[in-house]
Amino acid sequence: MNASATLLPAVVRPAVEDRHWLSSDHCAAPVLDLLDALGWTIAETPEANIHMTSPEGGVYVGWLPEDPSAWAREIVWRVQVLPADGEVWVQEFGVHAPSEAVAGFLAALVTRSSC
């Protein structure tokens, strides 16, 4: 099947100087700002790990820069979903995952869909 060039989406290529977010700066701010704006509970530990819980308690997000077990698995972000009518599932992101990508994942996760 051939698609007309007019039906294909335009390729967007950000300028090189705009691609700084493609690598991690080890800053949790994009995720913290998003979840704080959504009314999540945010708790910081003395070790500088941060634990966030959705208002209804069904989603947990951990920013774990100082957690030895997370580092052993080479992750720094842990997302755990506890569905009311299904199995628990987990998504983890490595130490080099940009916080903006994690924030994008979470934004998509918490957006209610009519599907």
N, CA, C and O atoms as CSV, one atom per row, in Angstrom:
chain,resi,resn,atom,element,x,y,z
A,1,MET,N,N,0.849,-1.172,0.000
A,1,MET,CA,C,0.000,0.000,0.000
A,1,MET,C,C,0.890,1.229,0.000
A,1,MET,O,O,1.799,1.342,0.823
A,2,ASN,N,N,0.637,2.133,-0.903
A,2,ASN,CA,C,1.397,3.380,-0.973
A,2,ASN,C,C,0.569,4.503,-0.379
A,2,ASN,O,O,-0.632,4.608,-0.629
A,3,ALA,N,N,1.219,5.329,0.401
A,3,ALA,CA,C,0.543,6.477,0.998
A,3,ALA,C,C,1.000,7.730,0.286
A,3,ALA,O,O,2.183,7.895,-0.012
A,4,SER,N,N,0.089,8.579,0.026
A,4,SER,CA,C,0.417,9.851,-0.602
A,4,SER,C,C,1.303,10.656,0.340
A,4,SER,O,O,1.119,10.620,1.557
A,5,ALA,N,N,2.258,11.378,-0.220
A,5,ALA,CA,C,3.149,12.207,0.600
A,5,ALA,C,C,2.368,13.245,1.382
A,5,ALA,O,O,2.821,13.693,2.435
A,6,THR,N,N,1.197,13.636,0.883
A,6,THR,CA,C,0.405,14.640,1.604
A,6,THR,C,C,-0.287,14.047,2.826
A,6,THR,O,O,-0.719,14.786,3.711
A,7,LEU,N,N,-0.397,12.715,2.884
A,7,LEU,CA,C,-1.037,12.076,4.030
A,7,LEU,C,C,-0.051,11.743,5.143
A,7,LEU,O,O,-0.458,11.485,6.276
A,8,LEU,N,N,1.233,11.745,4.829
A,8,LEU,CA,C,2.243,11.404,5.824
A,8,LEU,C,C,2.535,12.594,6.718
A,8,LEU,O,O,2.510,13.734,6.254
A,9,PRO,N,N,2.810,12.352,7.986
A,9,PRO,CA,C,3.132,13.473,8.881
A,9,PRO,C,C,4.475,14.090,8.494
A,9,PRO,O,O,5.370,13.412,7.991
A,10,ALA,N,N,4.586,15.368,8.740
A,10,ALA,CA,C,5.843,16.065,8.464
A,10,ALA,C,C,6.904,15.597,9.453
A,10,ALA,O,O,6.608,15.377,10.627
A,11,VAL,N,N,8.099,15.449,8.994
A,11,VAL,CA,C,9.207,15.075,9.863
A,11,VAL,C,C,9.667,16.327,10.593
A,11,VAL,O,O,9.983,17.341,9.971
A,12,VAL,N,N,9.699,16.247,11.896
A,12,VAL,CA,C,10.135,17.381,12.708
A,12,VAL,C,C,11.539,17.073,13.206
A,12,VAL,O,O,11.759,16.055,13.862
A,13,ARG,N,N,12.465,17.929,12.903
A,13,ARG,CA,C,13.839,17.752,13.327
A,13,ARG,C,C,14.252,18.972,14.152
A,13,ARG,O,O,14.541,20.035,13.603
A,14,PRO,N,N,14.276,18.805,15.470
A,14,PRO,CA,C,14.678,19.951,16.294
A,14,PRO,C,C,16.135,20.308,16.031
A,14,PRO,O,O,16.960,19.455,15.704
A,15,ALA,N,N,16.417,21.577,16.183
A,15,ALA,CA,C,17.796,22.029,16.025
A,15,ALA,C,C,18.671,21.341,17.064
A,15,ALA,O,O,18.207,21.005,18.153
A,16,VAL,N,N,19.916,21.137,16.727
A,16,VAL,CA,C,20.836,20.437,17.628
A,16,VAL,C,C,20.832,21.066,19.009
A,16,VAL,O,O,20.851,20.348,20.009
A,17,GLU,N,N,20.809,22.374,19.087
A,17,GLU,CA,C,20.842,23.032,20.399
A,17,GLU,C,C,19.563,22.798,21.200
A,17,GLU,O,O,19.556,23.005,22.414
A,18,ASP,N,N,18.479,22.368,20.544
A,18,ASP,CA,C,17.225,22.089,21.241
A,18,ASP,C,C,17.114,20.642,21.685
A,18,ASP,O,O,16.088,20.258,22.246
A,19,ARG,N,N,18.131,19.827,21.455
A,19,ARG,CA,C,18.062,18.402,21.781
A,19,ARG,C,C,18.753,18.058,23.096
A,19,ARG,O,O,19.065,16.891,23.333
A,20,HIS,N,N,18.996,19.032,23.944
A,20,HIS,CA,C,19.665,18.761,25.216
A,20,HIS,C,C,18.886,17.765,26.070
A,20,HIS,O,O,19.482,17.056,26.880
A,21,TRP,N,N,17.576,17.699,25.905
A,21,TRP,CA,C,16.748,16.815,26.717
A,21,TRP,C,C,16.877,15.354,26.314
A,21,TRP,O,O,16.337,14.485,26.999
A,22,LEU,N,N,17.569,15.060,25.233
A,22,LEU,CA,C,17.708,13.672,24.792
A,22,LEU,C,C,18.658,12.863,25.659
A,22,LEU,O,O,18.747,11.645,25.509
A,23,SER,N,N,19.363,13.520,26.559
A,23,SER,CA,C,20.210,12.790,27.503
A,23,SER,C,C,19.900,13.295,28.907
A,23,SER,O,O,19.494,14.442,29.095
A,24,SER,N,N,20.094,12.439,29.865
A,24,SER,CA,C,19.718,12.771,31.230
A,24,SER,C,C,20.661,13.798,31.844
A,24,SER,O,O,21.876,13.743,31.657
A,25,ASP,N,N,20.076,14.728,32.575
A,25,ASP,CA,C,20.888,15.647,33.381
A,25,ASP,C,C,20.761,15.265,34.856
A,25,ASP,O,O,21.215,15.994,35.738
A,26,HIS,N,N,20.134,14.108,35.111
A,26,HIS,CA,C,19.953,13.569,36.469
A,26,HIS,C,C,19.186,14.536,37.360
A,26,HIS,O,O,19.482,14.679,38.546
A,27,CYS,N,N,18.200,15.194,36.771
A,27,CYS,CA,C,17.340,16.140,37.488
A,27,CYS,C,C,15.903,15.628,37.411
A,27,CYS,O,O,15.413,15.319,36.325
A,28,ALA,N,N,15.239,15.538,38.533
A,28,ALA,CA,C,13.877,15.004,38.585
A,28,ALA,C,C,12.809,16.072,38.378
A,28,ALA,O,O,11.620,15.753,38.392
A,29,ALA,N,N,13.196,17.328,38.187
A,29,ALA,CA,C,12.249,18.440,38.152
A,29,ALA,C,C,11.080,18.257,37.183
A,29,ALA,O,O,9.950,18.540,37.581
A,30,PRO,N,N,11.270,17.804,35.939
A,30,PRO,CA,C,10.106,17.681,35.046
A,30,PRO,C,C,9.027,16.744,35.597
A,30,PRO,O,O,7.837,17.021,35.446
A,31,VAL,N,N,9.424,15.660,36.220
A,31,VAL,CA,C,8.462,14.718,36.796
A,31,VAL,C,C,7.845,15.316,38.058
A,31,VAL,O,O,6.629,15.262,38.241
A,32,LEU,N,N,8.665,15.877,38.914
A,32,LEU,CA,C,8.145,16.474,40.155
A,32,LEU,C,C,7.160,17.592,39.860
A,32,LEU,O,O,6.108,17.676,40.493
A,33,ASP,N,N,7.488,18.447,38.909
A,33,ASP,CA,C,6.596,19.559,38.557
A,33,ASP,C,C,5.249,19.041,38.040
A,33,ASP,O,O,4.195,19.554,38.415
A,34,LEU,N,N,5.294,18.024,37.178
A,34,LEU,CA,C,4.074,17.446,36.635
A,34,LEU,C,C,3.209,16.844,37.739
A,34,LEU,O,O,2.022,17.155,37.844
A,35,LEU,N,N,3.805,15.988,38.553
A,35,LEU,CA,C,3.016,15.281,39.564
A,35,LEU,C,C,2.543,16.213,40.675
A,35,LEU,O,O,1.454,16.020,41.215
A,36,ASP,N,N,3.336,17.214,41.022
A,36,ASP,CA,C,2.908,18.205,41.999
A,36,ASP,C,C,1.689,18.961,41.471
A,36,ASP,O,O,0.735,19.190,42.215
A,37,ALA,N,N,1.714,19.347,40.200
A,37,ALA,CA,C,0.589,20.060,39.594
A,37,ALA,C,C,-0.672,19.198,39.549
A,37,ALA,O,O,-1.786,19.721,39.549
A,38,LEU,N,N,-0.493,17.877,39.510
A,38,LEU,CA,C,-1.633,16.960,39.483
A,38,LEU,C,C,-2.120,16.560,40.880
A,38,LEU,O,O,-3.043,15.756,41.012
A,39,GLY,N,N,-1.499,17.122,41.917
A,39,GLY,CA,C,-1.955,16.886,43.283
A,39,GLY,C,C,-1.466,15.596,43.914
A,39,GLY,O,O,-2.079,15.094,44.857
A,40,TRP,N,N,-0.361,15.050,43.401
A,40,TRP,CA,C,0.184,13.822,43.980
A,40,TRP,C,C,0.849,14.114,45.314
A,40,TRP,O,O,1.311,15.229,45.557
A,41,THR,N,N,0.897,13.102,46.183
A,41,THR,CA,C,1.642,13.185,47.428
A,41,THR,C,C,3.106,12.948,47.105
A,41,THR,O,O,3.450,11.974,46.437
A,42,ILE,N,N,3.969,13.841,47.580
A,42,ILE,CA,C,5.402,13.747,47.297
A,42,ILE,C,C,6.153,13.759,48.621
A,42,ILE,O,O,5.996,14.674,49.429
A,43,ALA,N,N,6.974,12.726,48.835
A,43,ALA,CA,C,7.742,12.613,50.077
A,43,ALA,C,C,9.201,12.359,49.740
A,43,ALA,O,O,9.524,11.470,48.951
A,44,GLU,N,N,10.075,13.146,50.344
A,44,GLU,CA,C,11.520,12.990,50.136
A,44,GLU,C,C,12.131,12.323,51.356
A,44,GLU,O,O,11.776,12.639,52.491
A,45,THR,N,N,13.053,11.396,51.114
A,45,THR,CA,C,13.743,10.721,52.208
A,45,THR,C,C,15.026,11.474,52.540
A,45,THR,O,O,15.495,12.272,51.728
A,46,PRO,N,N,15.602,11.239,53.712
A,46,PRO,CA,C,16.879,11.877,54.053
A,46,PRO,C,C,17.997,11.517,53.064
A,46,PRO,O,O,18.962,12.268,52.918
A,47,GLU,N,N,17.867,10.367,52.387
A,47,GLU,CA,C,18.884,9.940,51.420
A,47,GLU,C,C,18.716,10.604,50.064
A,47,GLU,O,O,19.509,10.339,49.161
A,48,ALA,N,N,17.710,11.462,49.885
A,48,ALA,CA,C,17.418,12.188,48.643
A,48,ALA,C,C,16.640,11.368,47.626
A,48,ALA,O,O,16.576,11.750,46.458
A,49,ASN,N,N,16.048,10.258,48.036
A,49,ASN,CA,C,15.113,9.557,47.169
A,49,ASN,C,C,13.753,10.233,47.331
A,49,ASN,O,O,13.458,10.805,48.380
A,50,ILE,N,N,12.934,10.164,46.294
A,50,ILE,CA,C,11.624,10.811,46.346
A,50,ILE,C,C,10.568,9.785,45.964
A,50,ILE,O,O,10.713,9.060,44.980
A,51,HIS,N,N,9.501,9.736,46.759
A,51,HIS,CA,C,8.406,8.803,46.537
A,51,HIS,C,C,7.142,9.608,46.284
A,51,HIS,O,O,6.811,10.516,47.046
A,52,MET,N,N,6.430,9.269,45.199
A,52,MET,CA,C,5.238,10.004,44.799
A,52,MET,C,C,4.081,9.031,44.622
A,52,MET,O,O,4.250,7.947,44.063
A,53,THR,N,N,2.912,9.422,45.099
A,53,THR,CA,C,1.727,8.572,45.010
A,53,THR,C,C,0.577,9.390,44.436
A,53,THR,O,O,0.354,10.536,44.826
A,54,SER,N,N,-0.146,8.780,43.505
A,54,SER,CA,C,-1.290,9.449,42.892
A,54,SER,C,C,-2.372,9.695,43.940
A,54,SER,O,O,-2.421,9.001,44.956
A,55,PRO,N,N,-3.242,10.683,43.699
A,55,PRO,CA,C,-4.273,11.013,44.687
A,55,PRO,C,C,-5.148,9.830,45.098
A,55,PRO,O,O,-5.537,9.729,46.262
A,56,GLU,N,N,-5.462,8.937,44.161
A,56,GLU,CA,C,-6.303,7.781,44.507
A,56,GLU,C,C,-5.484,6.597,44.999
A,56,GLU,O,O,-6.052,5.586,45.413
A,57,GLY,N,N,-4.162,6.703,44.962
A,57,GLY,CA,C,-3.288,5.656,45.479
A,57,GLY,C,C,-2.996,4.517,44.516
A,57,GLY,O,O,-2.375,3.529,44.909
A,58,GLY,N,N,-3.425,4.631,43.275
A,58,GLY,CA,C,-3.242,3.546,42.326
A,58,GLY,C,C,-1.922,3.535,41.580
A,58,GLY,O,O,-1.595,2.556,40.909
A,59,VAL,N,N,-1.152,4.625,41.690
A,59,VAL,CA,C,0.124,4.696,40.981
A,59,VAL,C,C,1.193,5.234,41.926
A,59,VAL,O,O,0.985,6.223,42.629
A,60,TYR,N,N,2.329,4.567,41.925
A,60,TYR,CA,C,3.496,4.987,42.708
A,60,TYR,C,C,4.631,5.288,41.735
A,60,TYR,O,O,4.853,4.550,40.775
A,61,VAL,N,N,5.345,6.380,41.996
A,61,VAL,CA,C,6.540,6.716,41.222
A,61,VAL,C,C,7.672,6.947,42.210
A,61,VAL,O,O,7.519,7.700,43.172
A,62,GLY,N,N,8.798,6.306,41.976
A,62,GLY,CA,C,9.971,6.500,42.818
A,62,GLY,C,C,11.121,7.073,42.016
A,62,GLY,O,O,11.471,6.551,40.958
A,63,TRP,N,N,11.706,8.141,42.516
A,63,TRP,CA,C,12.964,8.707,41.987
A,63,TRP,C,C,14.009,8.215,42.977
A,63,TRP,O,O,14.023,8.651,44.128
A,64,LEU,N,N,14.878,7.318,42.548
A,64,LEU,CA,C,15.711,6.555,43.464
A,64,LEU,C,C,17.208,6.726,43.195
A,64,LEU,O,O,17.906,5.735,42.981
A,65,PRO,N,N,17.706,7.948,43.201
A,65,PRO,CA,C,19.121,8.155,42.880
A,65,PRO,C,C,20.082,7.624,43.935
A,65,PRO,O,O,21.264,7.426,43.656
A,66,GLU,N,N,19.583,7.394,45.144
A,66,GLU,CA,C,20.457,6.918,46.226
A,66,GLU,C,C,20.016,5.574,46.786
A,66,GLU,O,O,20.367,5.232,47.916
A,67,ASP,N,N,19.261,4.814,46.023
A,67,ASP,CA,C,18.784,3.504,46.471
A,67,ASP,C,C,19.714,2.421,45.925
A,67,ASP,O,O,19.758,2.210,44.713
A,68,PRO,N,N,20.459,1.727,46.796
A,68,PRO,CA,C,21.418,0.718,46.324
A,68,PRO,C,C,20.783,-0.400,45.492
A,68,PRO,O,O,21.397,-0.876,44.537
A,69,SER,N,N,19.563,-0.825,45.841
A,69,SER,CA,C,18.937,-1.901,45.061
A,69,SER,C,C,18.531,-1.408,43.669
A,69,SER,O,O,18.566,-2.176,42.707
A,70,ALA,N,N,18.147,-0.138,43.559
A,70,ALA,CA,C,17.829,0.423,42.243
A,70,ALA,C,C,19.098,0.513,41.398
A,70,ALA,O,O,19.087,0.164,40.218
A,71,TRP,N,N,20.169,0.972,41.989
A,71,TRP,CA,C,21.436,1.081,41.252
A,71,TRP,C,C,21.940,-0.289,40.828
A,71,TRP,O,O,22.545,-0.421,39.764
A,72,ALA,N,N,21.701,-1.312,41.645
A,72,ALA,CA,C,22.121,-2.665,41.276
A,72,ALA,C,C,21.391,-3.131,40.018
A,72,ALA,O,O,21.929,-3.919,39.240
A,73,ARG,N,N,20.163,-2.643,39.820
A,73,ARG,CA,C,19.383,-2.974,38.622
A,73,ARG,C,C,19.575,-1.936,37.528
A,73,ARG,O,O,18.966,-2.032,36.463
A,74,GLU,N,N,20.418,-0.945,37.786
A,74,GLU,CA,C,20.719,0.145,36.846
A,74,GLU,C,C,19.478,0.951,36.476
A,74,GLU,O,O,19.293,1.330,35.319
A,75,ILE,N,N,18.630,1.208,37.475
A,75,ILE,CA,C,17.459,2.056,37.258
A,75,ILE,C,C,17.490,3.219,38.245
A,75,ILE,O,O,18.143,3.153,39.287
A,76,VAL,N,N,16.784,4.267,37.902
A,76,VAL,CA,C,16.652,5.389,38.829
A,76,VAL,C,C,15.179,5.786,38.993
A,76,VAL,O,O,14.824,6.459,39.961
A,77,TRP,N,N,14.325,5.374,38.052
A,77,TRP,CA,C,12.891,5.638,38.122
A,77,TRP,C,C,12.142,4.315,38.213
A,77,TRP,O,O,12.462,3.364,37.500
A,78,ARG,N,N,11.147,4.258,39.089
A,78,ARG,CA,C,10.273,3.076,39.179
A,78,ARG,C,C,8.831,3.565,39.196
A,78,ARG,O,O,8.451,4.387,40.030
A,79,VAL,N,N,8.044,3.056,38.275
A,79,VAL,CA,C,6.614,3.360,38.209
A,79,VAL,C,C,5.885,2.053,38.472
A,79,VAL,O,O,6.118,1.059,37.784
A,80,GLN,N,N,5.003,2.052,39.462
A,80,GLN,CA,C,4.233,0.851,39.791
A,80,GLN,C,C,2.757,1.202,39.750
A,80,GLN,O,O,2.311,2.142,40.408
A,81,VAL,N,N,2.006,0.441,38.972
A,81,VAL,CA,C,0.575,0.674,38.812
A,81,VAL,C,C,-0.178,-0.462,39.492
A,81,VAL,O,O,0.092,-1.640,39.259
A,82,LEU,N,N,-1.130,-0.077,40.340
A,82,LEU,CA,C,-1.948,-1.030,41.092
A,82,LEU,C,C,-3.396,-0.895,40.619
A,82,LEU,O,O,-4.196,-0.222,41.270
A,83,PRO,N,N,-3.742,-1.525,39.496
A,83,PRO,CA,C,-5.111,-1.378,38.991
A,83,PRO,C,C,-6.131,-1.990,39.948
A,83,PRO,O,O,-5.852,-2.993,40.604
A,84,ALA,N,N,-7.291,-1.391,40.023
A,84,ALA,CA,C,-8.342,-1.902,40.907
A,84,ALA,C,C,-8.840,-3.269,40.444
A,84,ALA,O,O,-9.286,-4.080,41.255
A,85,ASP,N,N,-8.764,-3.519,39.142
A,85,ASP,CA,C,-9.329,-4.762,38.616
A,85,ASP,C,C,-8.343,-5.547,37.742
A,85,ASP,O,O,-8.743,-6.199,36.778
A,86,GLY,N,N,-7.078,-5.480,38.082
A,86,GLY,CA,C,-6.088,-6.193,37.276
A,86,GLY,C,C,-4.820,-6.455,38.050
A,86,GLY,O,O,-4.736,-6.195,39.250
A,87,GLU,N,N,-3.832,-6.977,37.341
A,87,GLU,CA,C,-2.541,-7.295,37.936
A,87,GLU,C,C,-1.661,-6.051,38.061
A,87,GLU,O,O,-1.712,-5.155,37.218
A,88,VAL,N,N,-0.868,-6.009,39.103
A,88,VAL,CA,C,0.116,-4.939,39.295
A,88,VAL,C,C,1.141,-5.028,38.175
A,88,VAL,O,O,1.555,-6.123,37.798
A,89,TRP,N,N,1.551,-3.884,37.642
A,89,TRP,CA,C,2.635,-3.874,36.667
A,89,TRP,C,C,3.602,-2.756,36.981
A,89,TRP,O,O,3.251,-1.767,37.625
A,90,VAL,N,N,4.831,-2.930,36.513
A,90,VAL,CA,C,5.920,-2.008,36.836
A,90,VAL,C,C,6.650,-1.613,35.559
A,90,VAL,O,O,6.852,-2.435,34.666
A,91,GLN,N,N,7.039,-0.354,35.485
A,91,GLN,CA,C,7.922,0.140,34.429
A,91,GLN,C,C,9.086,0.842,35.114
A,91,GLN,O,O,8.885,1.710,35.963
A,92,GLU,N,N,10.297,0.463,34.745
A,92,GLU,CA,C,11.478,1.100,35.316
A,92,GLU,C,C,12.267,1.784,34.208
A,92,GLU,O,O,12.270,1.339,33.060
A,93,PHE,N,N,12.935,2.873,34.575
A,93,PHE,CA,C,13.737,3.638,33.624
A,93,PHE,C,C,15.165,3.706,34.138
A,93,PHE,O,O,15.394,3.914,35.330
A,94,GLY,N,N,16.113,3.532,33.249
A,94,GLY,CA,C,17.527,3.520,33.593
A,94,GLY,C,C,18.078,4.886,33.964
A,94,GLY,O,O,17.410,5.911,33.830
A,95,VAL,N,N,19.303,4.865,34.428
A,95,VAL,CA,C,19.946,6.079,34.933
A,95,VAL,C,C,20.158,7.127,33.853
A,95,VAL,O,O,20.356,8.300,34.172
A,96,HIS,N,N,20.123,6.741,32.596
A,96,HIS,CA,C,20.346,7.699,31.512
A,96,HIS,C,C,19.049,8.151,30.843
A,96,HIS,O,O,19.088,8.918,29.881
A,97,ALA,N,N,17.910,7.691,31.335
A,97,ALA,CA,C,16.627,8.109,30.764
A,97,ALA,C,C,16.367,9.568,31.130
A,97,ALA,O,O,16.426,9.926,32.307
A,98,PRO,N,N,16.083,10.409,30.149
A,98,PRO,CA,C,15.782,11.809,30.463
A,98,PRO,C,C,14.509,11.935,31.295
A,98,PRO,O,O,13.527,11.237,31.043
A,99,SER,N,N,14.527,12.811,32.267
A,99,SER,CA,C,13.342,13.035,33.103
A,99,SER,C,C,12.161,13.504,32.260
A,99,SER,O,O,11.011,13.211,32.585
A,100,GLU,N,N,12.438,14.225,31.185
A,100,GLU,CA,C,11.359,14.672,30.299
A,100,GLU,C,C,10.653,13.479,29.660
A,100,GLU,O,O,9.441,13.518,29.452
A,101,ALA,N,N,11.398,12.426,29.347
A,101,ALA,CA,C,10.790,11.218,28.770
A,101,ALA,C,C,9.936,10.505,29.812
A,101,ALA,O,O,8.858,10.004,29.493
A,102,VAL,N,N,10.404,10.458,31.041
A,102,VAL,CA,C,9.629,9.839,32.125
A,102,VAL,C,C,8.367,10.662,32.367
A,102,VAL,O,O,7.291,10.097,32.564
A,103,ALA,N,N,8.487,11.986,32.356
A,103,ALA,CA,C,7.321,12.852,32.536
A,103,ALA,C,C,6.321,12.638,31.405
A,103,ALA,O,O,5.114,12.619,31.647
A,104,GLY,N,N,6.801,12.478,30.183
A,104,GLY,CA,C,5.912,12.205,29.050
A,104,GLY,C,C,5.184,10.882,29.217
A,104,GLY,O,O,3.987,10.789,28.945
A,105,PHE,N,N,5.903,9.860,29.663
A,105,PHE,CA,C,5.295,8.559,29.928
A,105,PHE,C,C,4.196,8.704,30.984
A,105,PHE,O,O,3.095,8.183,30.810
A,106,LEU,N,N,4.494,9.406,32.070
A,106,LEU,CA,C,3.528,9.571,33.145
A,106,LEU,C,C,2.326,10.397,32.707
A,106,LEU,O,O,1.193,10.096,33.082
A,107,ALA,N,N,2.569,11.436,31.917
A,107,ALA,CA,C,1.465,12.257,31.422
A,107,ALA,C,C,0.514,11.399,30.593
A,107,ALA,O,O,-0.704,11.519,30.723
A,108,ALA,N,N,1.065,10.536,29.744
A,108,ALA,CA,C,0.231,9.639,28.943
A,108,ALA,C,C,-0.492,8.631,29.836
A,108,ALA,O,O,-1.649,8.296,29.582
A,109,LEU,N,N,0.170,8.155,30.859
A,109,LEU,CA,C,-0.402,7.161,31.760
A,109,LEU,C,C,-1.592,7.714,32.529
A,109,LEU,O,O,-2.601,7.027,32.682
A,110,VAL,N,N,-1.490,8.922,33.005
A,110,VAL,CA,C,-2.550,9.465,33.864
A,110,VAL,C,C,-3.653,10.177,33.090
A,110,VAL,O,O,-4.660,10.575,33.675
A,111,THR,N,N,-3.474,10.343,31.784
A,111,THR,CA,C,-4.506,10.963,30.965
A,111,THR,C,C,-5.609,9.954,30.711
A,111,THR,O,O,-5.354,8.861,30.204
A,112,ARG,N,N,-6.792,10.304,31.050
A,112,ARG,CA,C,-7.915,9.379,30.850
A,112,ARG,C,C,-8.298,9.383,29.374
A,112,ARG,O,O,-8.381,10.428,28.729
A,113,SER,N,N,-8.521,8.208,28.877
A,113,SER,CA,C,-8.868,8.048,27.477
A,113,SER,C,C,-10.282,7.501,27.373
A,113,SER,O,O,-10.766,6.815,28.274
A,114,SER,N,N,-10.924,7.806,26.283
A,114,SER,CA,C,-12.256,7.274,26.054
A,114,SER,C,C,-12.211,5.921,25.365
A,114,SER,O,O,-13.257,5.348,25.059
A,115,CYS,N,N,-11.015,5.402,25.118
A,115,CYS,CA,C,-10.871,4.106,24.431
A,115,CYS,C,C,-11.255,2.968,25.335
A,115,CYS,O,O,-11.197,1.809,24.927
